Amino acid sequence: MLVHRLSFPLLSFFVFLAGCSSQGKLETTVVTGTVKVDGQPMEGVTVTFCPTAPDENPAVGSTDTNGVFTLTTPGGVFGKGAIPGSYIPTFSKIEVEKFEAASREEYEKKYGNREPKTVHLLPTKYADSQTCGFEPVTVEKGKKNQFDFELKSK
């Protein structure tokens, strides 16, 4: 079975971002950081800063091979951070089973109407701002907004 690594929250964010107007860009500040799991950097973790204030915009990014992320906010300049404010950080990484077939007939013969399996590579508690276990962080304009997080795989 082949597994395809996708980050649906990140993919959804960029689809949303593509639909945003370029008028009235939001004022954001650079936010970076690292994510380690059991002391090791992990690539492909979707990092979302969920605003604590209602009606505010979240910011999202994905870790590189060194576990480093940079956030982007819908309506802001790509890669330029988050709107100053208070956020609860959440983290997710999933793999989705990839189905391969040359035609629809081959697909149906091999897989029927089975849905691809999704595997969470981090405990699901980290993907929810209510259960992630992290206190809110504050993004401040004019400050170095570097946030480092340590997660446990179990």
C-alpha positions in Angstrom: 0.0 0.0 0.0 1.4 3.4 -1.0 0.9 6.2 1.4 0.6 9.8 0.3 1.5 12.5 2.8 -1.0 15.4 2.8 -1.8 18.1 5.2 -5.4 18.8 4.8 -5.6 21.7 7.2 -2.7 23.4 5.3 -4.2 22.5 1.9 -7.5 23.9 2.9 -5.9 27.1 4.2 -4.1 27.7 0.9 -7.4 27.1 -1.1 -9.0 29.6 1.2 -6.0 32.0 0.8 -6.3 31.7 -3.0 -9.9 33.0 -2.8 -9.1 36.0 -0.7 -9.0 39.4 -2.2 -5.7 41.2 -2.4 -7.3 44.5 -1.3 -6.8 45.6 2.2 -3.9 43.4 3.2 -3.8 42.7 6.9 -1.0 44.0 9.1 1.0 41.0 10.2 4.3 40.4 11.9 6.7 37.6 11.3 6.2 34.5 13.4 8.6 31.5 13.3 9.5 28.6 15.5 10.3 24.9 15.7 8.3 21.8 16.5 10.0 18.8 18.0 8.4 15.5 18.7 10.1 13.4 21.4 13.1 15.7 21.1 13.5 15.4 17.3 12.4 17.8 14.6 9.5 16.6 12.5 8.8 17.6 8.9 5.3 18.2 7.6 3.6 19.2 10.8 0.8 21.7 10.2 1.1 24.5 12.8 -2.0 26.6 13.4 -2.3 29.6 15.7 -5.9 29.7 16.7 -6.9 33.2 17.9 -8.4 33.5 21.4 -10.5 36.5 20.4 -13.7 35.8 18.4 -13.7 36.9 14.7 -9.9 37.1 14.4 -7.9 35.3 11.7 -5.9 32.2 12.4 -2.3 31.8 11.1 -0.8 28.6 9.7 2.4 27.1 8.5 4.2 23.8 8.0 7.5 22.5 9.3 10.5 21.8 7.1 13.0 19.0 7.6 14.5 20.8 10.6 11.1 21.3 12.3 11.1 25.0 11.5 7.9 26.8 10.5 6.9 30.3 9.4 3.2 31.4 9.7 1.0 33.0 7.1 -2.4 34.7 7.7 -5.3 34.7 5.1 -5.5 38.2 3.7 -1.9 39.0 4.7 1.3 38.8 2.8 2.4 35.1 2.2 5.0 34.0 4.8 4.8 37.2 6.7 3.3 36.0 10.0 0.3 36.6 12.2 -1.8 39.5 13.3 -0.6 40.7 16.7 -2.7 39.1 19.4 -3.2 36.0 21.5 -3.3 32.5 20.0 -3.5 28.9 21.1 -1.1 26.7 19.0 -2.3 23.4 17.5 -0.4 20.8 15.5 -1.4 18.0 13.1 0.2 15.6 10.7 -1.6 13.0 8.8 -1.0 10.4 6.0 -3.7 9.5 3.6 -3.7 6.2 1.7 -3.1 6.8 -2.0 -5.1 4.7 -4.5 -3.5 4.2 -7.9 -5.4 3.1 -10.9 -5.1 3.7 -14.7 -8.8 4.0 -15.2 -12.1 4.3 -13.2 -12.8 0.7 -14.1 -9.5 -0.4 -12.6 -10.0 1.7 -9.6 -13.5 0.2 -8.9 -12.1 -3.3 -9.5 -9.2 -2.8 -7.0 -10.9 -0.7 -4.4 -14.6 -0.7 -4.9 -16.1 2.2 -3.0 -13.7 2.1 -0.1 -12.5 5.4 1.3 -8.8 6.1 1.7 -7.5 5.4 5.2 -6.3 8.4 7.2 -3.5 7.9 9.8 -2.8 10.6 12.4 1.0 10.7 13.0 0.6 12.9 16.1 -1.9 12.4 18.9 -5.2 14.0 17.8 -5.3 16.0 21.1 -2.7 18.4 19.6 -5.0 19.3 16.7 -7.7 20.8 18.9 -7.3 24.2 20.7 -9.4 22.9 23.6 -7.3 19.7 24.2 -3.8 20.6 22.9 -2.4 21.3 26.4 -0.7 24.6 25.4 -1.3 27.9 27.0 -2.0 30.9 24.7 1.0 32.6 23.1 1.2 36.3 22.3 2.3 37.7 19.0 3.7 41.2 19.4 4.4 43.8 16.7 8.1 44.8 16.7 9.2 41.9 18.8 11.0 38.6 17.9 8.1 36.2 17.7 9.9 32.9 17.9 7.9 30.0 19.4 9.4 26.5 20.0 7.2 23.6 20.9 7.9 20.1 22.2 5.3 17.4 21.5 5.1 13.8 22.7 4.2 11.0 20.3 2.3 9.1 23.0 
